[in-house]
Amino acid sequence: MVTKASLRSMVVVVFLVVFGTGALLAGELYVPGTYETIQAAIEAAVDGDSVVVADGVYTGEGNKNLDFGGRAITVKSENGPEFTTIDCENDGRGFYFHDGEDSSSLLDGFTITNGYTNGSSAGGAHGGGISCIDSSPSISNCNLIANAVEGTEIGGGGIYIQSGSPIVSNCLLIDNRCLGNSGDGGGMLISGASVLIENCLFAGNSCPNHGGGGAVRSVDSSATFINCTMADNSSPYPPVEFSHDSVITFSNCIIWNNSWGIWAQIHTSSSELSFSNCDVDGGLGAIRKSNGGTVIDNGDGNIDDDALFVSGPLGGYYLSQVAAGQESESPCVDAGSDLASVLGMSIHTTSTDEVFDSGIVDMGYHYPAWLAVEIKIAPETLNLSSNGRWINCHIWLPEDYDVADVNTNSILLNGQIAPAQVWGNEEGQVVMIKFGLAEVQRIVEAGEVELLVSGELVDGTKFRGTDTIRVIDKGSRGK
């Protein structure tokens, strides 16, 4: 919850006026506005730049097998993975990191689907969606869906990580596969690396023919999983598998309802697994240990109770909660190790009513959530032939939120038009915005049009709201 700020006594606060109508922000390269393909924009970028990709489905050369080339840049979508898809069309992968990229190389906000690699693929067979070799990028808010690798001794249907120390956060790995006669890691294969994996969902991944790690396989690596869910993954050998002196830490995770042919759901071979505040199907005692593998139970926070998954707005792994209208309360609610705010989960949710997590963090993956705001666009009828200057917008935040906490730099109309002016009426608790009319005219067509205004509060909470206006052209009036 955002507290009231010291600006309460002021009637009108002028937040910031930094954007010129129609001007591109320095250091931002737009696809397809300025560059036809994502790779073209990447190659034109220099360290510190951001490649911003508009909503759409991107296919073909220049929009797959994407390579940062060692650049310290950000490649991000305008409005998130729900709106921006890289479709590899079963020929190649989404991204290939191999030039020593570090944490200043950021990938943010894409769905990567239909990736397919094999022994003849550029960059090798590993990593159907993303391959990361000797590199340490930050990968966040990406959906790896229905990607595959095929061949002998291959892996990482969704993501392959070899060496390096990447961070993977707020990602979905769903229905990825490791095909062929041998291979591991339908969702993710980690080899000789040190990885931090936060708030990720592994579901429906598989190695249908041979191998283990339908969800994840680690070899000679260290990995920390925080607030991750691994459910409904499958492989002939254990779907969650670690070997060759791996050191693995699970905190606030759910591992449930995975299927396997032999041994167990989880297997440690000559590796150390540590669990804190986790819900593990069958309990820690059911984990198979071989070749000196060990399991550490860090206290009484670990449980073996049905997580009670329910379907919600963005998927099937929300937690049943009475407050959201379900009959039963998941044992994973308020069962984590620390406050949701401390772990960065207070702007995410496990609840089907999309209420942010608060207090003690819930176990498992948290879906993204937006603070719903009321907006009003004026005029209600926009003439494409008008020579006016402005479109006006008012934003009202929910009760207990303060307009003084709006990050005015973050406000966008339809993910692409920045305000020309922004004011905050503290007494009326309303944000008032002017967008350039000419810019809006370029992105709308005649008819009923829904406009989306989004932004963030200073604490990172994302908000959005919509309003519908009528768009006409001068010649159509009266018809």
N, C-alpha and C positions, 0 to 999 in steps of 0.2 A: 504494500500500500504506500502511495506517495504522500508525504506529509505536506501541510501548507507551508509555503515559503514566506520569507520576510517581505515580499513585495505586496502582501495583502492590502496594505494601506493605499496603494496607488490605484487610481481608477483605470487608467490606461497605461499600459507599458508597451513601448515600442521595442520589440525583441531584437530584430536584426533586419537589415536590408542590404543584401550582398549580391543578389542575382540580377543581372541584366537580361531583359527579355530576349530570348533566342540565342543567348551566348552559351557556348560549350564550356563546361568546367575544365580548368587546366588539369592536365594529367589524366584525363578520362578519354578513352578511345571507344567509340560506339559501334556496335554491330547490330543490324546492318546499316545503321544510319551513315557511318563514315567508311566502314570497311565491309566488304562483301562477305568475308568469312572470319571465323574466330581466329584461325591461325594467322591470317593476314594482320589482324589487329595485334596479336601477340608479338609477331615479328617486328612490328612498328613501335612497340612499347619499349621504354627504358625503365630502369630500376625506379620504383616508387609510383609508377603509373598503374591505372586500373583499366582493364578491359571490361566494358559493361555491355552485356548481351540482352537484347530485347526479348520479349515473350515470343515463343514460336517453337517449331520443331526444326532442328538443324541436321542436315544430312549431307553426304557426299564429301569429296576431298576438300580439305580445309576446315571441315567441321567434325573430324574424328582423328584419331591418332595424334591428338593435340599435344604439343611439346613446348614447355616453357623455355627450353634452351638455357636453363640456368638463371633466368631473369628473376629478380626480386620484385615481382609484380602481383597484383590481384586480378584474377579472372572471376567475374561474378555475374549472376543474372540480375535483372532489374527487380523481379518480383518473386523470386524463389523457384524451387524445383517443380512446383505444381504447374507453372506456366512456361517453363523453359526446358526443353528436352533435346538431348543429343542422341539421335537414333543412328546407331552404327550399321544398321541394316545387315547384321550378321557377317560383317567383313571389317575386322579391325576393332580397336578398343576406343574408349573415350579419351583418356589422357595417359601420357607416358612420361614419367619423371625419371630422369637418369643422368642429369648434368649437375649433380650436387646441390640442387635446390635446398634451401633451408626454411626456417619458419617464417621468413619474410616473403616466401612464395605461397600465396593463398588461393585456394580454389573454393568457391562458395556459391551454392544455390542452383545446382543442376540435377535433372534426372538424366541418368545415363543408362540406356537400354539397348538390347539386341547387339551387344558387343560379342564378338566371337574371334578367338585366336587359336592358332595351332602351331605346329612346328615350323611352318613356312611364313608365319607372320613376322613383320618387322618388329624388332624388339623382343622376339621370342614368343613362346606359347603362353607363358604365365600372365595372368591378369586380364580377364576378359573385359572388365569395365575400366579398371585403373591398374597400371603397373608402376611401382615405385621402387627403383633400384638405386642404392647408394645415394639416397636423397632423403630430405626431412621436411617436406612441405606440410602446410596445414590444410586439411580437407574438411570442410564443414557444410552442413545443410545440403547434402547430396543424397539422392536416391539411386542406388545401384539395383536395377531391376531387370531380371531375365537376361543376364549376360552368361557367357559360357566359355570354357577352355576345353580343348580336346587334344589328346596325344598321350604319349608315354611319359610317366614321371613328371607330370605337370600339375598346376594347382592355381588356386585363387580365381574362382569363377567370377566373383565380384571384384575383389581387390587382392593384389599380390604385393607384398612388402619384403624386400631383401636388403638387409643392412640399413643404415640410417635410423633416424628417430622421428618419424612423422607423428602428427597428432590428427586423429580422426574423431570428429565430434558431430553430434546431431544428425547422424546419417541413417538411412534405411538400406539394408542389404536383404533383398527379397527375391526368391525364386531364381537365384544364380546356381549354376551347375558346373561340376567338374566331370567331364565326359572321358571316354576312352577306357583302356584296359587298366590303367593305374593312374593315380593322382589323388591329391588331398586338398581339402579346403574349398568346399563349394561356395561358401560365402567369402572367406578370407583365408589366405595362407601367409604366415609370417615366418621368415627364415633369417636367422642371424641378425635380428633387428631389436630395437628398443622402442616400444610403441605405447602411446597413451590413447585409449579408446573410451570416449565419454558419450553417454546418452545415445547409444546406437541400438537399433533393432535388427536382429538376425532372425529371419523367418522364412520357412519354405525353401531354404537352400539345400542342395543335395550333391552327393556323389553317387549316382544311381547304379554304376556298374562295378566299381571297385574303390577301395581306399577308405579313409576316415576323415573326420573333420567336416561333416556335412555343413555345419555352421562355421567352425573355425579350427584350424590346425596351426600349431606353433612348433617350430624346430629350432633349438639352440637360440632362444630369444627371451627377452623379458617383455612382459606386457602387463598393463594395468587396465582393467575394465571397471568403469564406474557407471552406475545406473544404466546398465545394458540389459536387454532382454534377448534370450536365445530360446526360441520356441518353434516347434513343428518343423525342425530340420531333420534330415535323414542321411544315412550312409551305412554301408555294410559293416564297417568298423565304427567305433564310437564317434558320434557327431560333434563332440567337443573333446579335442585330443591334443595332448602336449607331450613333447619328447625331447631327447638329446639336451638335457640340462637346462631346460627352460625354467624361468622363474615367473610365476603368474600370480597376480593379485586380483581378486574379485571383491568389489564393494557395492552394496545396494543393488545387486543384480538378481535377475530371475532366470533360471534355467529349467524349462518345463516342457513336457510332452514332446520331446525329441524321440526319434525312433532309430533303431540300429539292428544289425544282424547278430553280432557276437559281442561278448564282453560286457559293455556297460554304456550308459549315456555319456559318461565322462571318463577319460583314461589319462593317467599320468605315468609316463615311462621315464625314469631317471630325471624327473622334474619335480619342482616344488609348487604346490598350489595352495593359496591362502584365501580364506573366505571370511568376510565380515558383513553381517546384516544382509544375507542372501537367502533367497527361496530356491532350494534345489530339489527337484523331483527325485524322490527316493532317499533324500538325505545325503549327507557327506559320507556316511558309512557305505553307501552303494558305489562310490567312486572306485574304479579299478586301479590298483597300484601295481606296477611291475618295475623290475630293474632298479629298485631303490627309490622309486617315486614316493613322495610324501604329500600329505594333506594336512593343513593347519586350520583348525577351527578357532577363530579369534573371538571367543566369547559366546554369549547366549543369544545373540541377535540373529543367528542362522536358523531357518525354519524349513520344514518340509510339509507345506500345506498348499492345497489347490489355490493358485493365484487368482482364480475367478476372473479370467479375461472376459471382456465384453466388447462388442463392436461400437464404434463411435464415428464422428465426422470424418476422420482421416484414416481409419483402419480398425483392425480387430484385436488390438492389444491394449486397450484401455483397461482400467481396473474397476470392478464393480464397486459402487459406492451408493449408500443409501441417500446421501444428500443430492445425488444426481438422478435419483428416481429408481435405482435398482433395489431389489429386495434384500440383498445381502452385502456385507462389507468385506472387501478383499483383505486378507491378513497382511497384505503388502502395503496397505495404506498407513502412513505415519510410522513405518517400521524401519526406516533407514538409519544412517549413522550420525547425521548432523542436520542442521537446519537447511531447508530448501534454498534459502537466500544465500547461504554460505557456499553451496555447491552449484549455484547458477541455475537452479531449477525453478525459481520463483516466477519465471516468465514462461514456463512450460506447464503442461498438465497431463495427468493420468485419468482425468475425469471426463465423461462424455458430455457434460455441460460446459466444458472448456474453462472451468474456473481454475485460475493459477494455483499451483501447489504452494502451500504455506505451512509454517510450523516445521515439524520434523518431516524430512523428505520421504516421499513414497519410494518403495523399491521399484526397480525396473525402468524401462524406457519411458520418457515423457514426450508427448507429442507437442509440436509448436502450437502456440495459442496467441490470439490477438485480442487486445482490448478493444471492444466494440464502442465506437463513438458515433454520435449523431452529427451529420453534416447537412448543410443546406447550400445549394448552388443557385446563384442568381446571375443572369435572368433565367427564368424557367424555360424560355424559348430562345434558342440561339440561332441567329441568321448567319449562314455561311458567307453572305455577301456584305455583312456589316463591316463598317470601318471603325468601329469602336475600339477601345483600348483594353478593357478589363473584363474578366469573369470574376465575380466575387464568391467567396466561400466562407461560411461560418462553421466552426467546430465546437461542439459541446462535449466535454469529457464526463464520464460517470461521476456520481457523488463520491467524495473523498479523494478525488484527484484534482490537481491544481494546474491551471493553464500556465503558470510560471515555470512548470517543470517540463514543458514541451521543448524538445530539441528542434529548433526552427530550421536548422540545416538539413534535417532529415525529411521534411515534408515534400511529398511529390504528388502530382496529379497523374493518375494512370501509370505510375511508375517511371515517368519520364519528364514531366514538366515541373520545374522548380518555381516557387513563388517569386513574384517581383517584389512584393511587400508582405510583411506579416506584423500584425498587432495583437496584443493580448489585453482584453478587458478583464481586469482582475475582479472588479465588483460583480460583473455579470457572468464571470467564469466562461468566457467565450473567446476563441481564437478567431481572428478575422484576417482573411488572406485575399490578395489580388493575384490572379494568374493572367498572363498576357493573352488577350483574345486571339491574336493571330496564331499563337502556338496551339491553342485549343482547336481552332478551326482546321488545322492541318491534320488532326488525329481523329476527327469525327466525320460521320456521314449523315445524310438526312434520315430522319426517323427517330424512334425512341432510343435514347442512348443512356446507359448507366455509366456514371463516372465514379472512379475510386480515388479517394484521398487517403494516403497512408503516411506514417511517420513513426517516430520513437520519442519516448520520454528520456530524460537525461539518465535514468537508471537502466536504459536498454529495453524497457517494456515497449513492444510494438503495438501500434494502434491503427485502425482503419475504419472507414465508413463509406457508404455509397449513397448517391442520390441520382435520380433519373430526370433527365431534361428532354425537351423536344427540340430537335435540330431540323431547320428548314433551309432552303435556299431562296433567294429573292424571287425567282421565277415560279416557285411552287406555291407561294402563298395564295390562299383562296381556292385551290384545287382540291 
